[in-house]
Amino acid sequence: MAKIKITQVKSIIDRPKKQKDTIKALGLRKINHSVVHEVNPQILGMVSKISHLVRVEEA
């Protein structure tokens, strides 16, 4: 399966609770922190909801 690297590039201060929860569910903790996940519909849906806060690359 393909993998993607998700990096948080913007702060979650003053963001709605749903966006904060999504960032935490992906395993991101602070700016410039990266995680690698398998590509599946759930992960892609989460990333699409917070695309303005993260950078996504193929891993």
N, C-alpha and C positions, 0 to 999 in steps of 0.2 A: 504494500500500500504506500501511497505517497505521503510525505510528511511536510508540514509547514512550520516555519519559525515565526512566532508572533512576538513582537517587541512593543512595549508600551512607550509611546513618545510624548504623550501629553498627560497632565495631571488629572486626577479624578475629583479634585476639590471643586465644589459647586456644580457637580453633575447629579442627575437624578439617581435615586437609590437603585433602580434597575440596572443602570449602567455600571455603578460601583460593584454590584453583586455579580454582574457578568465578568468584569475584570478579575475579580477574586476567584470566580468559578474556573476561569482559564488558568489560574495559578500565577497571575502577575501580581507583583507586590509594589513596585515603585518604578519611576521613570528609568528607561533604558534596561529594564529587566526583561529577559527573553525566556520563552518556553517553546518546546517543540511538541507538536501534537500530530496524530494521524489525521488525515483528511477524511472527514465524514460529514453528513448533513448537519448534525448537531453543532459541531465545531464551526462549520462555515456559517451557520445561522447566527451563532454568537458573535463571530467576527464581523459579520455584516452590520450588526446592531451597534458596534462600537468602532467601526472603521475609521472614524475621525480621531480616535484616541490611540490607534495602534498602527504599526507597519508590519506587513505580512510578506514573507519571502519563502521560496521553496527551499527545503532543507535536504 
